[in-house]
Each structure stands twice: as C-alpha cells, then as structure tokens.
Amino acid sequence: PEWWRVKNTRIMHLTRQIEPFSKIGIKIGGNKGIVNATSTYWGPSWKMIVHMDSPIEAYGIYPGGQSGNPGSVHYTDFIESWAAGEYYQLNTSADIEKFSEHIINSFQLNPTK
C-alpha cells in the first residue's frame, strides 16, 4: 500500500473523541528525523518563509483552516495545501484597505484603561 495510507496522518479536533471533526488519512509522506517530519499524530504546524526585502514578502501555511468551527466551510481550508508542501503569500501591510477585497469578516478589539 501507499505510505500515506500506512502512516495514516491525522489532525484531531481538540476533543479527540469526535472523529467527524478531525481530518483522518491525510495524503502526506515523511517520517521522523527528516525535514518536514510527520507521523500519525504530529508534524510541523505553522510553516513560514520570509524574504526580508523592503517591502517584506512572506509566505506561510498551517494544517487547519480559517475557522475553528467544525461546521464552517473554512474549517479545513489549508490541510491539503499543507500536506502538498504549498504556501500562501501573507498580507503584511498595516493598511487594511489594501486587502479589503480579501476580507470576509473582521472585528476590532478596543481595550479599556
């Protein structure tokens, strides 16, 4: 059988007992002791590449999605890309209007003194 089937890499929901909220059988190679090491239950989480030019150019990926809600369509957005070794360009500007076309929802926290 294919190695990813034998290894059976999975990303478990925090509850661990609710398997439908987890991602099981991720198609990813690797083993312990190598670059991008993965096993059944662990692997690299946040991966990032930054070119320290001006302006900064950065790429990143994590094994999950934009939402922590298992009912959201964005719950597992990046898992397949993460397993394939792909990265997404990160928005690094402080000017939020520059990226307004990409924003689905936002909120602002205003601490009181």
Backbone hydrogen bonds, N-H to C=O, Kabsch-Sander energy under -0.5 kcal/mol:
donor,donor_aa,acceptor,acceptor_aa,energy
5,R,2,E,-0.9
6,V,2,E,-1.6
7,K,3,W,-2.9
8,N,4,W,-2.1
9,T,26,I,-0.5
10,R,40,T,-2.3
11,I,23,K,-2.7
12,M,10,R,-0.6
16,R,13,H,-1.7
17,Q,15,T,-1.5
19,E,17,Q,-1.2
21,F,18,I,-1.8
22,S,19,E,-2.3
23,K,11,I,-2.7
24,I,22,S,-0.6
26,I,9,T,-2.8
28,I,26,I,-1.5
34,I,31,N,-0.7
37,A,34,I,-1.1
39,S,42,W,-2.8
47,K,61,I,-2.8
49,I,59,Y,-2.8
51,H,57,E,-3.5
52,M,50,V,-0.6
53,D,51,H,-1.5
57,E,51,H,-1.9
59,Y,49,I,-3.0
60,G,88,Y,-2.4
61,I,47,K,-2.0
64,G,62,Y,-1.7
66,Q,74,H,-0.9
67,S,74,H,-1.4
72,S,69,N,-2.3
75,Y,72,S,-1.4
77,D,74,H,-0.7
78,F,64,G,-3.0
79,I,76,T,-1.3
82,W,78,F,-2.9
83,A,79,I,-2.5
84,A,80,E,-1.7
85,G,82,W,-1.2
86,E,81,S,-2.7
88,Y,60,G,-2.3
90,L,58,A,-3.2
92,T,90,L,-0.6
96,I,94,A,-1.2
98,K,95,D,-1.4
99,F,96,I,-1.4
100,S,97,E,-1.2
102,H,99,F,-2.2
103,I,99,F,-0.6
103,I,100,S,-0.8
104,I,102,H,-0.5
110,N,108,Q,-0.5
